[in-house]
Amino acid sequence: MRSEIRHMGDLPMLSFAGELDFAACPSVDSAIEAAAAEGDGHLIIDLDEVAYMDSPIFGCLIKAHHRLGANHLAIVCPQPELMKLVKATMLDTELCFVNDVKEARDCFM
């Protein structure tokens, strides 16, 4: 797992790459916390380069959503396989998932 904090204008964007499994949860939580601290309460999480994501990572995303509040988290997830998991768990009804970074600001309205 790799993570990197970048900025899209005034918004922090945390990009993950590689495999996000149970063992990565503490690192994912820490990276989310660090990225959230760089912004005004909004955060984009980019999963575009994630090859594999285990269900415990959903807990990290839900925790980030609760920490930031409604309409403050956007998750970029263009991979159909990952979105199948998201839809199967109905996580897309609670969190804002978008196909690309350009759509991320739509989550903050």
LOMI-830370 format. One record per residue (C-alpha): residue in one letter; z, y, x; residue number from 1; chain. Coordinates in nm, 2 decimals. Last residue first. Layout:
+------+--------+--------+--------+-----+-------+
! rest !      Z !      Y !      X !  nr ! kette !
+------+--------+--------+--------+-----+-------+
!    a !      Z !      Y !      X ! NUM !     A !
...
+------+--------+--------+--------+-----+-------+
// end
This chain:
+------+--------+--------+--------+-----+-------+
! rest !      Z !      Y !      X !  nr ! kette !
+------+--------+--------+--------+-----+-------+
!    m !  -0.19 !   2.03 !  -2.31 ! 109 !     A !
!    f !  -0.11 !   1.87 !  -1.97 ! 108 !     A !
!    c !  -0.31 !   1.55 !  -2.01 ! 107 !     A !
!    d !  -0.63 !   1.75 !  -2.03 ! 106 !     A !
!    r !  -0.56 !   1.86 !  -1.67 ! 105 !     A !
!    a !  -0.64 !   1.51 !  -1.55 ! 104 !     A !
!    e !  -1.00 !   1.50 !  -1.68 ! 103 !     A !
!    k !  -1.15 !   1.62 !  -1.35 ! 102 !     A !
!    v !  -0.94 !   1.36 !  -1.16 ! 101 !     A !
!    d !  -1.13 !   1.08 !  -1.33 ! 100 !     A !
!    n !  -1.11 !   0.81 !  -1.59 !  99 !     A !
!    v !  -0.79 !   0.93 !  -1.77 !  98 !     A !
!    f !  -0.46 !   0.77 !  -1.86 !  97 !     A !
!    c !  -0.19 !   0.98 !  -2.03 !  96 !     A !
!    l !   0.13 !   0.77 !  -2.09 !  95 !     A !
!    e !   0.29 !   0.63 !  -2.40 !  94 !     A !
!    t !   0.00 !   0.48 !  -2.60 !  93 !     A !
!    d !  -0.18 !   0.39 !  -2.28 !  92 !     A !
!    l !   0.12 !   0.17 !  -2.19 !  91 !     A !
!    m !   0.02 !  -0.06 !  -2.47 !  90 !     A !
!    t !   0.10 !  -0.36 !  -2.25 !  89 !     A !
!    a !  -0.25 !  -0.51 !  -2.31 !  88 !     A !
!    k !  -0.40 !  -0.16 !  -2.28 !  87 !     A !
!    v !  -0.25 !  -0.11 !  -1.93 !  86 !     A !
!    l !  -0.35 !  -0.45 !  -1.82 !  85 !     A !
!    k !  -0.71 !  -0.41 !  -1.94 !  84 !     A !
!    m !  -0.70 !  -0.06 !  -1.77 !  83 !     A !
!    l !  -0.64 !  -0.23 !  -1.44 !  82 !     A !
!    e !  -0.94 !  -0.45 !  -1.48 !  81 !     A !
!    p !  -1.16 !  -0.16 !  -1.60 !  80 !     A !
!    q !  -1.09 !   0.05 !  -1.29 !  79 !     A !
!    p !  -1.10 !   0.42 !  -1.37 !  78 !     A !
!    c !  -0.73 !   0.49 !  -1.35 !  77 !     A !
!    v !  -0.63 !   0.85 !  -1.30 !  76 !     A !
!    i !  -0.27 !   0.90 !  -1.43 !  75 !     A !
!    a !  -0.17 !   1.23 !  -1.57 !  74 !     A !
!    l !   0.20 !   1.33 !  -1.59 !  73 !     A !
!    h !   0.35 !   1.65 !  -1.74 !  72 !     A !
!    n !   0.25 !   1.63 !  -2.11 !  71 !     A !
!    a !   0.59 !   1.47 !  -2.20 !  70 !     A !
!    g !   0.87 !   1.50 !  -1.94 !  69 !     A !
!    l !   0.87 !   1.48 !  -1.56 !  68 !     A !
!    r !   1.16 !   1.23 !  -1.52 !  67 !     A !
!    h !   1.07 !   1.03 !  -1.83 !  66 !     A !
!    h !   0.70 !   1.01 !  -1.72 !  65 !     A !
!    a !   0.80 !   0.92 !  -1.36 !  64 !     A !
!    k !   1.03 !   0.64 !  -1.49 !  63 !     A !
!    i !   0.74 !   0.51 !  -1.71 !  62 !     A !
!    l !   0.51 !   0.51 !  -1.40 !  61 !     A !
!    c !   0.77 !   0.32 !  -1.19 !  60 !     A !
!    g !   0.82 !   0.07 !  -1.47 !  59 !     A !
!    f !   0.44 !   0.02 !  -1.48 !  58 !     A !
!    i !   0.47 !  -0.07 !  -1.12 !  57 !     A !
!    p !   0.67 !  -0.38 !  -1.22 !  56 !     A !
!    s !   0.35 !  -0.50 !  -1.40 !  55 !     A !
!    d !   0.16 !  -0.57 !  -1.07 !  54 !     A !
!    m !  -0.13 !  -0.36 !  -0.96 !  53 !     A !
!    y !  -0.42 !  -0.48 !  -0.75 !  52 !     A !
!    a !  -0.71 !  -0.30 !  -0.57 !  51 !     A !
!    v !  -0.57 !   0.05 !  -0.61 !  50 !     A !
!    e !  -0.83 !   0.30 !  -0.48 !  49 !     A !
!    d !  -0.87 !   0.49 !  -0.81 !  48 !     A !
!    l !  -0.50 !   0.49 !  -0.88 !  47 !     A !
!    d !  -0.46 !   0.87 !  -0.87 !  46 !     A !
!    i !  -0.12 !   1.00 !  -0.99 !  45 !     A !
!    i !  -0.14 !   1.36 !  -1.11 !  44 !     A !
!    l !   0.18 !   1.55 !  -1.14 !  43 !     A !
!    h !   0.32 !   1.85 !  -1.34 !  42 !     A !
!    g !   0.67 !   1.99 !  -1.29 !  41 !     A !
!    d !   0.58 !   2.30 !  -1.10 !  40 !     A !
!    g !   0.47 !   2.10 !  -0.79 !  39 !     A !
!    e !   0.58 !   1.98 !  -0.46 !  38 !     A !
!    a !   0.89 !   1.80 !  -0.59 !  37 !     A !
!    a !   0.67 !   1.57 !  -0.80 !  36 !     A !
!    a !   0.50 !   1.45 !  -0.49 !  35 !     A !
!    a !   0.83 !   1.35 !  -0.32 !  34 !     A !
!    e !   0.96 !   1.18 !  -0.64 !  33 !     A !
!    i !   0.63 !   0.99 !  -0.68 !  32 !     A !
!    a !   0.63 !   0.88 !  -0.32 !  31 !     A !
!    s !   0.99 !   0.76 !  -0.35 !  30 !     A !
!    d !   0.92 !   0.56 !  -0.66 !  29 !     A !
!    v !   0.61 !   0.40 !  -0.51 !  28 !     A !
!    s !   0.80 !   0.31 !  -0.20 !  27 !     A !
!    p !   1.08 !   0.15 !  -0.40 !  26 !     A !
!    c !   0.82 !  -0.04 !  -0.62 !  25 !     A !
!    a !   0.61 !  -0.17 !  -0.33 !  24 !     A !
!    a !   0.78 !  -0.51 !  -0.33 !  23 !     A !
!    f !   0.70 !  -0.56 !  -0.69 !  22 !     A !
!    d !   0.33 !  -0.51 !  -0.63 !  21 !     A !
!    l !   0.09 !  -0.22 !  -0.57 !  20 !     A !
!    e !  -0.20 !  -0.34 !  -0.36 !  19 !     A !
!    g !  -0.43 !  -0.11 !  -0.17 !  18 !     A !
!    a !  -0.45 !   0.27 !  -0.23 !  17 !     A !
!    f !  -0.23 !   0.53 !  -0.40 !  16 !     A !
!    s !  -0.31 !   0.89 !  -0.45 !  15 !     A !
!    l !  -0.05 !   1.15 !  -0.54 !  14 !     A !
!    m !  -0.19 !   1.47 !  -0.67 !  13 !     A !
!    p !   0.01 !   1.79 !  -0.66 !  12 !     A !
!    l !  -0.13 !   2.06 !  -0.89 !  11 !     A !
!    d !  -0.20 !   2.42 !  -0.79 !  10 !     A !
!    g !  -0.56 !   2.35 !  -0.70 !   9 !     A !
!    m !  -0.59 !   1.98 !  -0.68 !   8 !     A !
!    h !  -0.34 !   1.91 !  -0.41 !   7 !     A !
!    r !  -0.30 !   1.61 !  -0.18 !   6 !     A !
!    i !  -0.01 !   1.37 !  -0.14 !   5 !     A !
!    e !  -0.11 !   1.04 !   0.02 !   4 !     A !
!    s !   0.00 !   0.68 !  -0.05 !   3 !     A !
!    r !  -0.09 !   0.35 !   0.12 !   2 !     A !
!    m !   0.00 !   0.00 !   0.00 !   1 !     A !
+------+--------+--------+--------+-----+-------+
// end
